[in-house]
Amino acid sequence: MKKLLIAVMLIFAVGCAKPYTKPQEKTVKPEETVKEKTIKPEEMEAEVVEEAVIPAEEQITESVVSAEEKAKSVFRDVLFDYDRYDIRPDARPVLDTVAAFLAENNEINIVIEGHTDERGTNEYNLALGEKRAKTAKNYLVSLGVSPERIIVITYGEEKPLCIEQNESCWQKNRRAHFVVVKSRFR
C-alpha cells in the first residue's frame, strides 16, 4: 500500500510540474546601468590613464590627458558654510561649469556626495550632508541637467578630507563632492 501511494504521488508530482522556461532578460536603460559602476576620484585617473595607454609604446595620448585635466578642473568640491546647505556665491561658477560639461557629455552621469564636519550628531550630520547634496543637484537640474543623471548620497562626517580640529580643516569637510559615473566604458 505504501509503495502504491508513493508511486501515485510521484506520478502526480511529475505530471503537474511545469517545464522550466528561462526568464526573459529585462532591457535596462543606460541611466540604470550607471548605478552599478561608480568611479572614485582616485580611480578615475587610473581608468583614464589605462584607456590612454598605447600597448606597443605605453604612452598617454594628448587628447586623454586633456580630458583628464578638464575633468579635474570641472568636478571640484562645492563648499558650504557651517550648519548651512544653501549654495554659496563662490560655488555657483563651479556648478555652472559642471552643468555645461554634463550638457556636452551625455555619456557621463554623476554621484553627488554630501559631507559635513565632525561637529554635531551622526544623525544630524547625515541629514545635513543629504541636504547639501540635494541642493547641489537641484541647482544643476535648474540649469537643465536631467535629474536621472544625478545620484545623491550622504556620508555626513564619515569621510573627512582633513582630520585636524580647526576651522580651515572643518571648512574642507563641509562639501558636496562629485564622482563621475560613465554609462559605458570604451
Helices and strands as residue ranges (DSSP letters): H 2-16, H 30-34, H 41-52, H 62-74, E 78-79, G 89-91, H 92-104, E 108-115, H 122-142, G 147-149, E 150-156, H 167-173, E 175-182
